[in-house]
Amino acid sequence: MKKKPSPKTQRNLSTIELSVLGLAWLRGPCTIYAIMKELSTSGSSYYKSRAGTAYSVAKRLLTFGLLSETSENTIQITEAGVTAIQAWLAPPIPLPDIAHSADLIRLRFFFVGIVPMADRLAFIDSSVEGLTEFLEKCKSLLKDNEDIGDYFGVLATMSTVLETEARIAWLRIVRDLVENPMAPDAPWAEIAIEKCKFKTQER
């Protein structure tokens, strides 16, 4: 089923527009400032970096008729806005959304061969240390969502916990493979897949 853009916008909404719209539904009626504040304190760098756009995005959604003003400073989602969110959740989920990933540690790793062995290992160790600290923050977000009665927020945040644990597990596996490289004629891909399977089964 192909998703149709809102008749008021005549285009598909962006992810940040849909996120602001969703927050207006989840927290509303609320102020645009409250939405900006939530984005700015998010554990996701994607949302944190876009918090400053909350006002312009909300104003656009008001123009589209997806939000309405309930008072001078308060907004709420409209029926058309609810329909837009429901369409966003409807299958099939577009492949670009499924494949979206922004792991900047993994991106750096492609080029780790440019530095000496000591620096390679330091890069991995520093990344594991940072991810371990971030993991604790992710876990604390579970309780934060529970405290405000956001059940689906708790379930959604489980993803960040599992994802961070997986990134740490990956770095610990590849650290050994960096320090003790596979032979040039070894089946690298096959060995890598087996190591991934082993870690999955261990969990």
N, C-alpha and C positions, 0 to 999 in steps of 0.2 A: 504494500500500500504506500503510494508516494505521498509524502507530507506536503500539504498545501500551505503557502504563506498566508498570513492574516490578510483579509481583504482590505484592511485599512493601511497595511504597510506595502503590499504588493511585492514583498520580498521575504525571504527567510530571515528570521531574527538571528543575531549573532549569539554566541555562547554567553557573553557577558550580559547581553540584553535579557536573555532567558533566565540567567542566574539572578539578576536584579528583580525580574518579574516573579521568580519563584520565592525569593526572600520576602517580597511584598505580600505574597500569599501566606507564607509561613509565619511571618512576624506581624502582619498587618491587622488593623490599621497601624501604621507606624510613620515615622519621619524618614525623609531621604537620608538625613544625617545618621540615623540608626542603621540603615542599610550600609552606608559608607563605612561606619565604625565596624560592623561585622565583617565586611570584606577586608578591612585594614588589619584586623586581628586574626585573620584566617591563617591556618597552618600551611595553606597552599600559596606558593609564590605567585601562581597565576592570578589568584584573586587579590592578593595583597598589592601586587603591582598595578592593579586596575581599580583600586578603591577610589582614587581621585576622579575617576570618570563617572562615579555613581550619580552625581547631579545631572550631568548632561544626558546620561543614559535614561534616567527616570523621566526627565523632561521629554525626551523623544518618545518614551512609552506612553506618556500622557497625551502627546500629540496623536499617537496611533490609536488612542482609545483603549489601550490595554491596562492602563492605570487611571484612576480618577482621584481628585482631591476631595477629601472629606472635610478639611478645614484649611486654614492658611498654610499650615506646615505639615499636614498629615495626608498620606496617600493610602489607597487600597487598590487591590486588583479588581478588575471588572470581569464580567462574564466572558468577554472576548479574550481577556488575559488568561483566564482559567482554561479556555479552549486551546490557546496557544501552548500552554504548559502541557496539557493532556496530549497534544499532537507531538510534542517533543519526546514524550515518554512512549509513544506508540511504536511498535515494531513495524518494519525492521530498523534497527539502529544503524545509521550510516557507517560504512567501513572506515572513513576518516576519523570518526569519533571512537570507534573500537580500537583502531591502530594508534591513536594519539598517545604520544609519550614524550616527556621532556626531561629525561634523566641526564643531567649535565655531567654527572660523574662518569656514566657510561660513555658519553660523547668524548670526554677527555681520554678515556681508556684506549680508544682506537689509535691514539698517537703516543702511547706511553713508551714505545720503543725508541723515542728520540732522546730519552734521558738515561743516565747510567743506572745500573741495578739498584744501588742504594736509594736513589731518588724514586725509582718505581715503587719500591717497597714502602718508602715514606709516604708517597701519594696514597697508596692503598690503606696504610695504617691510619693516616689522618682522616681519610674518608670513612673508615669504619668507626672511628672515634666520634666524628660528627653525626653519623647516622644513628649511633647508639644513644647519643644525647637527644636527637630528634625523635627517636622511638619513644622515649619517656614522655616527651611533649605530646605525641600522638595518643598515647595511652591516657594522659590526663584529659584530653579532649573528649574521650568517651564519658568521663564523669561530668564534664562541663555540659555536655548535651543531655545527660540524664537529669542534671540539676534544673534544667529549664523545661523538662518534660518532652524533649524532642527524641522520641523513640527511633524514628527513621534516621535521625542524625547520628545516634549511637551506632546503628547498623552500617550507615555509610562510612563512618570513621573507622570501622573495623578494617576497611580496605586499606587505609593508610598504614595501619599497624602491620598488616600482613605484607604489604608492599615493601615497607621499610625493613622488616625482618628478612624478606627475600633478597633485598639489595645487600644486606649485611652478609647473608649466607653466600651469595655469589662472590663477593669480594674475598671472603675467607677461602673459598675453593680456588679462585684464580691466583690468590697470593702464592700458594704452593706451586701452582703451574708457572708462575712468573719466576719464582726462585729456582725451581727445578723444571726447566722447559721439557716438553715432549720431544722425542727424537724427530728430526726432519722428515723421516719416512713413516712416522706413526700415523694412524688414522685419527687425526685431530678431532674432527667433527664427531666421530663415533664415540671417542673417549669422553668428549665434553657432554654429549647427550647422556651417556651412562652416569656421569657424575651428577648431572641434573636429576636424573631418575632416583639415584641413591639419596639425594638430599630430600626429594619429595617424599619418598617412602619413609625416611627417618622421621619426618614431621608427623 
